[in-house]
Structures are given as structure tokens and as C-alpha cells.
């Protein structure tokens, strides 16, 4: 049995049941005015790291969406801190995370309806990372486009380790973004991006 995660100051954990989408739960809570800045919705599932962080931006909706890329960069750093050194995390536009050219995770962002130049009341940044293989999926070796940490030799890392490490690094990248703008996030994301020099249709 995996222990429940603890969170750094400024963040408060809000667990959701295994099988419940943490991102959707956070969106519903925000829409019902039952969530605020720093709330972290996380799934009790041990097969995935499914986390959604609620933020209250002070910038436009368009600019606040930069936080999705900050979250991906934060996960790359957090996994680098606790994962095997030979397993590298890379990104594919716009929101996929990959190991060995296969997707194991993705990021999402949700905002209330409104013009892109308006400051939104809230922003939800979600991240899903597959730790263990999907038992309903194809046999190993039959799906070369999707993977899991277990397949890639990082199965010793559990959900709680990932949630805790990611939460700390995400706070760091929020601060980096506040101090240096989008450029540090952009440069780090591009440095790990697959096919970043190609035109996307």
C-alpha cells in the first residue's frame, strides 16, 4: 500500500477516488467555487500519477496557459531527480511527454470561458503519467507509440514519490516564471522537444 503524499507549503492535497479524473474533478470544483489557489487534486490510483493543480492567475488567460508548459518542464526535472539517470523525459508539441519516442504522459489546461485577454478567475493544470502498464492494453512490444515508467525501467518509482517531487518542482517553476517570464520555461521545454524544428500542420 502506497502512502499518501505530503505537499509543500502553499499547496493542499485533495484526493479523489481511483478511477476519478483529477483534472475533471478540479474543473468541477472550480466551477462550483469549491476550490482555490494551491489546491492539488490527486488520484488514489497507484497505476498513474494523475494530478491537477488549481491556480488563480494575475495575467491574461492567453498568457496563463504558459503554465501547462511549466508543468511539463517541472515533471521533467522532478523525474530527473528521482528516476534512473539513463531514462530521459522528452516532449512533443503541444502536450505530450515521451520516453524513447513513446508517450507515457500528457498535460492539460482548463480555464473558465472568457476572452483571451481577460484575467481568468482560475486555471487548472493537469498532468497524467502512466506508471504501470494498462492491463487492458496490448501485450508488451505491440504498441510502440505508448509506454509506461514500468516498461522503461522506472517501475520502482511510485505514485506518491512522483506527486511529491512534481509538486515541489512545479512550485519552483512557477517562481521561475514569475521572476524570468516565459523564456526559461520555453528554453527548457525546447531543449527536450522532439522535432521542435519541424513545421506542425
N, C-alpha and C positions, 0 to 999 in steps of 0.2 A: 504493500500500500504506500503510495507516494504521499508525502506530507504536503500540507497546504503552503503556498508561497507567502512570504512576508514581503512587504513593499517599503521602499524608502520614504522618508518624509515627503509630503506634498501629494502622495498617491495613496488611494484607499481601495483595497480589493473588494470586488463584488462578484462572488462566484455564481455561475449558472450551471444547471444540470448537464451531465454528459448527454450529448445529442442536441442540446440547445445551441444555436448560433450566437456566439458572444456579441458579434457585430450587430446583428438584428436586435438582440436584447438591449444593447446600448442605445440604438436608434429609437426604439420604442420608449425607453426611459427618458431620453432627451425630449422626445415629442410630448410626453406626458408631464414634463417639468419635474421628473423624479431622478435627475442625475445632474451632476455639476462637474466643474473642472477638477481633474485629478482622479475621478472615479475610473477604476480599471475593472472592466468586466472580463472574467476569465472562465473558461470551461473546465469542469472537473474531469473531462476526458483525459486519459493518460496516453491515448494514441496520437493526439495532436496537441500543439500549443495553439490555442485559439484565444486571442486577447483583443480587446477593444478599449482604447483609452479615450476618455472624454476631455476635450479642451474647450476653452472659451476664448476664441481669438480676439485680438485687438487690431487686426488688419482685415483687409477685404477678403471676401470669400475666395476669389481667384488666387490671392497670394497665400492664404491659409492652407490651400491644398498642397503647398510645398511640404507640409508636414508628412505626407504619405511617403515621400522620398527620404525624409529624415528618419522615418520609422524603418525603412528598408536598410539604410546605412547603419542605423543603431543595431539592427539584428545582425548584420554582418560583423560588426565589432563585438557584439555580445557572444556570438557563436565562436568567433576567433579567440575569445578569452577563455572559453571552457571546452571547446571542441578539439579534435585531433588536428595537429598542425598541417597535416597533409590534405585535409579536406577544406577546400576553399568555397566560399559563397560568392556567386555572381548574380547579375541582374539582367533581365530582358525587358525592354520597354513594353508597356508602361509600368507594370506592377508585379512581374514575376520574379521569383528568386530560384536560382538553379545551383545544382552541384553536378559537375561532369555533364553539362549541357542538358540535364533533365530537371524538370520543375519539381520542387518539393514544398514550395510555399508561395503565398501571394499577399499583397497588401490591398486594403480597400479604404475609401474615404467617404464619409457621408455628411451632408450639410442640410439645413432647412432650406426650403425653397426661397429664392430671392435673387436679385440682380448680382452679378459677379463683382461689382464694385462696392457693394454694401458689406458692412461688418456683420457676420452671422452671430446668432446667439450662442451657437455651439458647433463643434466639429467632432466627429467620431473617426478615429484612425484605427482600423482593424488589421490584424496580422494573423494568418493561419500558417502553421508549419507542420508538415506531416512527420511525426516521429517514428511511428511504426507503420508497416505496410497495411494497406486496406485489405482486410480479409475477403472482401467481396470483389477485389480487383483481379487482374490477370496474374498468372504464375510469374515468378521472377524471370527476368530476361525476355518476357513477351511484350512489355511496354517500355520502350526506350525513351519515351518523352516525359515520363513521370517517375519519381523516386521518393525515397524517404531517408531520414537520417540513419535508420537501422540498416538499410541496404548499403549506405555509403560508409559504413564502419564507425558510425557515431551513435550506436544504439544504447550505449551506457548513459547517455545524457537523458534525463527525464524531464517531464513537463515543468515541474517546479523549478528545476535548475534553469531552464530556458526562460520561464516567466520572470524570475527574479533578476537574472542577468540582463535580459532585454529591457526591463523596466528601468534599471539603473542607467543603462546606456542611452535609452530614449530621452530621459531627463537631461543627460549630458548634451545630446544633440539638439534638444530644444533650446538649451542655453547657448550652444554654439551658433545656432540660427539667430537667436536674439542679438548676439554680440557681432556676428560677422555677416548676417544676411544669408541669402541662399547659396552664395558661391562655395563655401566649404562643403555644404551638402552636395551640391552639383558636382564638384570636383571629385569627391569621394565616390559618388554614385557612378559617374562616368568611368572612373578608374577600374570599376569592376563590371562594367556593362559589356554584354555580348553584342557584337555587331553595331556598336554605337556610331560607327562611321558610315553606316548604310542608310539610304533613304527608306523611310517606312511608308507604305502605301496607306 
